[in-house]
């Protein structure tokens, strides 16, 4: 296989940017993710690719719950804040305000929407796991065009 063509082809897949969070009630983890897709209507399921050696992955595996915060176009700086290790301080996560959702997972209040999931299955393959979650709650704070990987000039994949 031609590696350059593989990378070019795979980077043509459309990706959004999201901040995924999890908690076990004591510990909190968050990270920017982009491999997210709905994969079932009934029950409502989503799948998220999460780096296998990350703290976020370990906490989702332990707590069996997570939230996905959908970023709006123009929130590249917010996405960038979650490429760093997670830090909490009096109602903020990496300096961004949040509230606890119905699952206890952090919901960033500056994002237009979020949804909360209970883990249905984790598929361990390669350097990322596919985490399948059943959507158990959803929140829309405002209507906005979502942030797309392509508009940031960043690449992840291929």
Secondary structure, DSSP 8 states (H G I E B T S, - for coil): --HHHHHHHHTTS--B-EEEEEE-SS-EEEEEE--EEEEETTTTEEEEEEETTSHHHHHHHHH-EEEEEE-BTT-HHHHHHTSS---EETTEETTEEEEE-TTS-EEETTSSEEEEEEEEEEEEETTEEEEEEEEEEEEESS---B-BHHHHT-----
